[in-house]
Amino acid sequence: MKKSRILSLMLAGLMLVGCQPKKAEDKNEKKKVETTKNFEGKTLNVVATSEKYKKLFDKFSEETKAKVEFLSISSGEVIAKLKAEGGKPSADVWFGGGIDAFMKAKSDGLLEMYKPEGFDKIKEGFKDNEGYWISKGVTVVGFLINNKILEEKGLKVPKTWAEIVDSKYKDEIIMANPAVSGTSFANVKGLIDMYGEEKAWEYFKKLNDNVKFYGKRGKDPQEKTVAGEFGIGIIPIDKSAFDVAEKNNLTAIYPEDGLCWVPEGVAIFKNSPNLEVAKAFEDFILRPENQQLIAELDGKDGAQMVIEGTKGYDLDLPKDKFIKEDIKSFGSQRDDILKKWAELTQGK
């Protein structure tokens, strides 16, 4: 009887031990609690190229309790804004825009160095190895065609860069100033890499003869082509471009002789007023589910180029047409290219 009682107690003890949570699970739960940031009462100020990312910012706000406010301006304007602020930026995070401006900002000492969680998963060429910027996607440059305008003037729809410098398209083309638009700078730099320095500038001279107006905002080419002010707009080609084309009887085109492209950046401004919140935001956007959300909000088909496993929209993007670009020189050559461009296009 005594032995039976002892055996019963031992079995009960073993059952109790088996019902206890495993130590590894306790540690995981503790880690989960520790990594959940609470920034209630703080505000993350973001400079973004578009308001379409509001869903992403709202999700970050819900998780961390931080308020998010953002200003939508073109990437080229950001550097001028930072310099005007004299080392005391009014914003914390720079979200989106051509990587050339981020490289330039790094060399000017305007960015904070930080390697967020998941940094190692970003492919080479789509991050600064020192941690000054990371990429959130890829912008591809193409044409938006106002079919009605070209038809009225008896002009055929161009499908290549070579075609649009034909004099018959004089005053029918609009592109944004590459000094303010990351897309336009990608266009210029991509064609330099495709044609070579000397031939590219000969090409730009002919293109300039056909361009009546250089937009002061990145959105100008699309908006003014839709409005019928121009027959051909040089724009970023993404889902929104195809949607606008379908809605307004326009045509979005990937140039057949080469696709200019550029990674889009994300960075933290040096002397960010809310540095810890900014770092948490970079950690947040590199989580797989948030990478997928960004790809969907971007409406692009190049997200998988940055981080394996992220799926963009199926826009029949001909990746075999991507120009072999020297991405590393986007920042170092920026000032020289823009100076030469300003001299060539003086008066427009």
HELIX and SHEET records of a PDB file:
HELIX    1   1 LYS A    2  CYS A   19  1                                  18    
HELIX    2   2 LYS A   23  THR A   35  1                                  13    
HELIX    3   3 GLU A   51  TYR A   53  5                                   3    
HELIX    4   4 LYS A   54  THR A   64  1                                  11    
HELIX    5   5 SER A   75  ALA A   84  1                                  10    
HELIX    6   6 ILE A   99  SER A  107  1                                   9    
HELIX    7   7 PHE A  119  LYS A  121  5                                   3    
HELIX    8   8 ASN A  147  GLU A  152  1                                   6    
HELIX    9   9 GLU A  163  VAL A  165  5                                   3    
HELIX   10  10 SER A  167  TYR A  169  5                                   3    
HELIX   11  11 GLY A  182  TYR A  195  1                                  14    
HELIX   12  12 GLU A  197  ASN A  210  1                                  14    
HELIX   13  13 ASP A  220  VAL A  226  1                                   7    
HELIX   14  14 LYS A  239  LYS A  247  1                                   9    
HELIX   15  15 LEU A  275  ILE A  285  1                                  11    
HELIX   16  16 PRO A  288  ASP A  298  1                                  11    
HELIX   17  17 ALA A  303  MET A  305  5                                   3    
HELIX   18  18 LYS A  319  LYS A  321  5                                   3    
HELIX   19  19 SER A  329  SER A  332  1                                   4    
HELIX   20  20 ARG A  334  LEU A  344  1                                  11    
SHEET    1   A 5 LYS A  67  SER A  72  0                                        
SHEET    2   A 5 THR A  43  ALA A  48  1                                        
SHEET    3   A 5 VAL A  93  GLY A  98  1                                        
SHEET    4   A 5 TRP A 261  PHE A 269 -1                                        
SHEET    5   A 5 LEU A 111  GLU A 112 -1                                        
SHEET    1   B 8 LYS A  67  SER A  72  0                                        
SHEET    2   B 8 THR A  43  ALA A  48  1                                        
SHEET    3   B 8 VAL A  93  GLY A  98  1                                        
SHEET    4   B 8 TRP A 261  PHE A 269 -1                                        
SHEET    5   B 8 ILE A 134  ASN A 146 -1                                        
SHEET    6   B 8 ILE A 232  PRO A 236 -1                                        
SHEET    7   B 8 ILE A 173  ALA A 176  1                                        
SHEET    8   B 8 VAL A 211  GLY A 215  1                                        
SHEET    1   C 6 LYS A  67  SER A  72  0                                        
SHEET    2   C 6 THR A  43  ALA A  48  1                                        
SHEET    3   C 6 VAL A  93  GLY A  98  1                                        
SHEET    4   C 6 TRP A 261  PHE A 269 -1                                        
SHEET    5   C 6 ILE A 134  ASN A 146 -1                                        
SHEET    6   C 6 LEU A 250  ILE A 253 -1                                        
END                                                                             
